[in-house]
Amino acid sequence: MIYLLVALGSVAAVVVLASVGALLGVPVLVYYLKGSLDNARFRKVAAGFYALVALITVISIVAFLVSVLVFIPTGLWILFSGSPISSIESVAYVLMGIATFYSVLFSFYYVAFTVSHNKRPDLIGLQYEKYGRLRNWSRATNAFRKEIGWTERFVTRAIEAIQACKDDRTDPIVIIGPSANSGVIEDILARRTASALERQVHMYASDMTELPSHIEDYSEDGVEYRYTSGIEAADLKKTYPFQADVIFDNKGILWHKANSSKKKVNVQEIMSTYYDLLKPGGIVIVDGYIHKNQGLLTMLNQFQLQLLRRISWFAEKSTYAYFSKMYQSDPELKKLFKEVIIPDGLYTVVYYQKL
Ligand SMILES: C[S@@+](CC[C@H](N)C(=O)[O-])C[C@H]1O[C@@H](n2cnc3c(N)ncnc32)[C@H](O)[C@@H]1O
């Protein structure tokens, strides 16, 4: 009996939470679609909504796992013992109900994001802002990268790419990082490049997102580092009225564009912007590891990110994995850039060199 009460209590809590999520989500979606989200108050509501659906996702995963762990053994037990309905069985059924309910909400989560971002790609950055579901993304991801030695090795491969770039060898090496988020990896890349190649490096980091904290401007050890907030891809040419040797777009703008619904047009647009921003022979550097989207690990990453502010896997596809097929099948893109892979498993760097 007690099991049944606990389960029913959980269902009630779940229904209330889900209804709040749905109630909040609907106006936010409407405001997105109407284009009214430039209003600061609604931007906050939207970011809060992101955090809420992330929480719902976490609960849905727990409900799903519990239902699988409880229902399957119970079902088998009932099957083989032929026992009449018991309270354990009732709990299992109730948990199954929760799991089903949350599967539906989980779909809503994806639909909400997909619809919103396709209609308002200028608001993708909200997720990383103060109330957004990815507000801890940078801290968690960069800590994980450091822990497994990813940053150092990936940056070493990126420097190999920069060496291959046909710059005119007059200082400085100019790098634009247009999707820098907090700028952690851009800062490390600038410092390592300056010391490895014994050249001056000018790093111009920016992002569409307005982050509460990021690596601040500095000039030291052969590096000039500048960070600008609130720069959307469409404004890059206005923001940088000069040409660069390198565009460093690790898991950034190209990843988001190659992942969107109008990907062909979006990708062509950004690659043409990058083409104009680069000096002849300049390169676009992206992450290039190859593995499939690992759905369960992505969910577990979300779970940890919300509750423990950490992640434990590279679960999503790389920029190269999304973009390369599009590049290979598009003669226009092939006329603009040559694709070069520097293979090294998880640390693989791919660069696209301006022709
Ligand atoms: C996953 S983070 C990657 C940050 C950084 N490159 C790294 O690897 O640590 C992706 C970033 O791309 C930015 N971004 C996505 N689309 C963008 C766009 N159209 N214009 C500018 N920034 C964009 C997001 O705001 C976000 O901060």
The ligand as a Tripos MOL2 file, in Angstrom:
@<TRIPOS>MOLECULE
LIG
   27    29     1     0     0
SMALL
NO_CHARGES

@<TRIPOS>ATOM
      1 C1         28.9240   24.9330  -27.8510 C.3       1 LIG1
      2 S1         29.4520   26.6110  -27.7420 S.3       1 LIG1
      3 C2         31.1500   26.4920  -28.2800 C.3       1 LIG1
      4 C3         32.0710   27.5090  -27.6620 C.3       1 LIG1
      5 C4         33.5430   27.4000  -28.0180 C.3       1 LIG1
      6 N1         33.7700   27.4610  -29.4460 N.3       1 LIG1
      7 C5         34.1530   26.1520  -27.4340 C.2       1 LIG1
      8 O1         34.3760   25.1630  -28.1260 O.co2     1 LIG1
      9 O2         34.4120   26.1450  -26.2250 O.co2     1 LIG1
     10 C6         28.6480   27.2540  -29.1650 C.3       1 LIG1
     11 C7         28.6340   28.7630  -29.1810 C.3       1 LIG1
     12 O3         28.2860   29.1820  -30.5110 O.3       1 LIG1
     13 C8         27.5330   30.3640  -30.3850 C.3       1 LIG1
     14 N2         26.7560   30.5740  -31.6080 N.ar      1 LIG1
     15 C9         25.8830   29.7070  -32.1770 C.ar      1 LIG1
     16 N3         25.3360   30.2580  -33.2880 N.ar      1 LIG1
     17 C10        25.8870   31.4920  -33.4030 C.ar      1 LIG1
     18 C11        25.7040   32.5510  -34.3360 C.ar      1 LIG1
     19 N4         24.8620   32.4230  -35.3570 N.pl3     1 LIG1
     20 N5         26.4260   33.6820  -34.1770 N.ar      1 LIG1
     21 C12        27.3010   33.8080  -33.1340 C.ar      1 LIG1
     22 N6         27.4880   32.8480  -32.1960 N.ar      1 LIG1
     23 C13        26.7930   31.7000  -32.3310 C.ar      1 LIG1
     24 C14        26.6570   30.1200  -29.1740 C.3       1 LIG1
     25 O4         26.1890   31.3300  -28.6070 O.3       1 LIG1
     26 C15        27.6050   29.3670  -28.2480 C.3       1 LIG1
     27 O5         28.2270   30.2010  -27.3170 O.3       1 LIG1
@<TRIPOS>BOND
     1     1     2 1
     2     2     3 1
     3     2    10 1
     4     3     4 1
     5     4     5 1
     6     5     6 1
     7     5     7 1
     8     7     8 2
     9     7     9 1
    10    10    11 1
    11    11    12 1
    12    11    26 1
    13    12    13 1
    14    13    14 1
    15    13    24 1
    16    14    15 ar
    17    14    23 ar
    18    15    16 ar
    19    16    17 ar
    20    17    18 ar
    21    17    23 ar
    22    18    19 1
    23    18    20 ar
    24    20    21 ar
    25    21    22 ar
    26    22    23 ar
    27    24    25 1
    28    24    26 1
    29    26    27 1
@<TRIPOS>SUBSTRUCTURE
     1 LIG1         1 GROUP 0 **** ****
